Amino acid sequence: MPDSEKETPPLHVRWGNRAFVLLEDAIYVSIAALLGVGAVVLVVRAGMALFDGAQDEGPDALLDTLDAILLVFIFVELLYAVRITLKERQIVAEPFLIAGILVCIKEIVVLAVKGANEYIGKGPEFARAMVEVGLLGLLVLTLAATGVLLRRKEKEPEENSNTDSANP
């Protein structure tokens, strides 16, 4: 149907649509602000944990620092996802896949350090922790493969562009 034949929606529909777009933008901006503030708080906490960890002998404070830094990366990746959603007016999956990979890596690091310190010599608990690490590793590979497939799909030409011009 040519553009000239399309009907213009009634005024109340256009106003309602505009109001929902503004509401949606306000919600996304609020989420972005919360993620930004959360990331700043986490950076400060990571700095404090690093300072405390430098004074302690044990690895727990340094593990807390690494945990907080990885959490900052997750917050920043989610902030990027919100920014892209506002810019492109659609949800893009890739930032969420990266955030999922970061969450898995964070848990692998925490479990690996705890497993080495707390679970050695405790057969069932150590085995459970190592199974969890293995499953998280498998999840990282799955999310990475999904990201690669998404990028490949984005590079493919449009499926309908050739069929539209061929049909009269």
JOZI-V664939 format. One record per residue. N is the residue number from 1. RES is the residue in one small letter. SS is DSSP state (h for helix, s for strand, l for the rest). BURIAL is + if it has 16 or more other C-alpha atoms within 10 Angstrom, else -. D_LAST is the distance of its C-alpha to the last C-alpha in Angstrom with 1 decimal. Layout:
# JOZI-V664939
n={N,N}
res={RES,RES}
ss={SS,SS}
burial={BURIAL,BURIAL}
d_last={D_LAST,D_LAST}
This chain:
# JOZI-V664939
n={1,2,3,4,5,6,7,8,9,10,11,12,13,14,15,16,17,18,19,20,21,22,23,24,25,26,27,28,29,30,31,32,33,34,35,36,37,38,39,40,41,42,43,44,45,46,47,48,49,50,51,52,53,54,55,56,57,58,59,60,61,62,63,64,65,66,67,68,69,70,71,72,73,74,75,76,77,78,79,80,81,82,83,84,85,86,87,88,89,90,91,92,93,94,95,96,97,98,99,100,101,102,103,104,105,106,107,108,109,110,111,112,113,114,115,116,117,118,119,120,121,122,123,124,125,126,127,128,129,130,131,132,133,134,135,136,137,138,139,140,141,142,143,144,145,146,147,148,149,150,151,152,153,154,155,156,157,158,159,160,161,162,163,164,165,166,167,168}
res={m,p,d,s,e,k,e,t,p,p,l,h,v,r,w,g,n,r,a,f,v,l,l,e,d,a,i,y,v,s,i,a,a,l,l,g,v,g,a,v,v,l,v,v,r,a,g,m,a,l,f,d,g,a,q,d,e,g,p,d,a,l,l,d,t,l,d,a,i,l,l,v,f,i,f,v,e,l,l,y,a,v,r,i,t,l,k,e,r,q,i,v,a,e,p,f,l,i,a,g,i,l,v,c,i,k,e,i,v,v,l,a,v,k,g,a,n,e,y,i,g,k,g,p,e,f,a,r,a,m,v,e,v,g,l,l,g,l,l,v,l,t,l,a,a,t,g,v,l,l,r,r,k,e,k,e,p,e,e,n,s,n,t,d,s,a,n,p}
ss={l,l,h,h,h,l,l,l,l,l,h,h,h,h,h,h,h,h,h,h,h,h,h,h,h,h,h,h,h,h,h,h,h,h,h,h,h,h,h,h,h,h,h,h,h,h,h,h,h,h,h,h,h,h,h,l,l,l,l,h,h,h,h,h,h,h,h,h,h,h,h,h,h,h,h,h,h,h,h,h,h,h,h,h,h,h,h,h,l,l,l,l,l,h,h,h,h,h,h,h,h,h,h,h,h,h,h,h,h,h,h,h,h,h,h,h,h,h,h,l,l,l,h,h,h,h,h,h,h,h,h,h,h,h,h,h,h,h,h,h,h,h,h,h,h,h,h,h,h,h,h,h,h,h,h,l,l,l,l,h,h,h,h,h,h,h,l,l}
burial={-,-,-,-,-,-,-,-,-,-,-,-,-,-,-,-,-,-,-,-,-,-,-,-,-,-,-,+,+,-,-,+,-,-,+,+,-,+,+,-,-,+,+,-,+,+,-,-,+,+,-,-,+,-,-,-,-,-,-,+,+,+,+,+,+,+,+,+,+,+,+,+,+,+,+,+,+,+,+,+,+,+,+,-,+,-,-,-,-,-,-,-,-,+,+,+,+,+,+,+,+,+,+,+,+,+,+,+,+,+,+,+,-,+,+,-,-,-,+,-,-,-,-,-,-,+,-,-,+,+,-,+,+,-,-,+,+,-,+,+,-,-,+,+,-,-,+,-,-,-,-,-,-,-,-,-,-,-,-,-,-,-,-,-,-,-,-,-}
d_last={13.3,14.4,17.9,19.7,18.9,20.3,23.8,26.7,28.8,32.3,35.1,36.9,33.8,33.4,37.1,37.2,34.4,36.3,39.5,38.2,36.7,40.2,41.9,39.8,40.6,44.3,44.4,42.8,45.2,48.1,47.1,46.9,50.3,51.9,50.5,51.8,55.2,55.4,54.7,57.4,59.8,59.1,59.7,63.0,63.9,63.0,65.2,68.0,67.6,67.7,70.8,72.4,71.3,72.9,76.2,75.9,76.5,74.1,70.3,69.4,69.2,67.1,64.8,64.5,63.5,60.9,59.6,59.3,57.6,54.9,54.5,54.0,51.2,49.6,50.0,48.6,45.5,44.9,45.4,42.8,40.4,41.1,40.6,37.2,36.2,37.3,35.6,32.2,32.2,31.6,34.0,34.0,35.6,37.2,40.2,41.0,41.0,43.3,45.5,45.7,46.7,49.4,50.7,51.1,52.8,55.1,56.2,56.6,58.9,60.9,61.3,62.2,65.0,66.2,66.1,68.2,70.7,70.9,69.7,71.5,74.1,72.4,70.7,68.3,67.4,66.8,64.6,62.6,62.0,61.0,58.5,57.1,56.8,55.1,52.5,51.9,51.4,48.9,47.1,47.0,45.4,42.8,41.9,41.8,39.5,37.2,37.2,36.4,33.4,32.2,32.4,30.6,27.7,27.6,27.4,24.4,21.0,18.6,17.1,13.8,13.3,12.0,9.8,8.0,7.1,6.5,3.8,0.0}
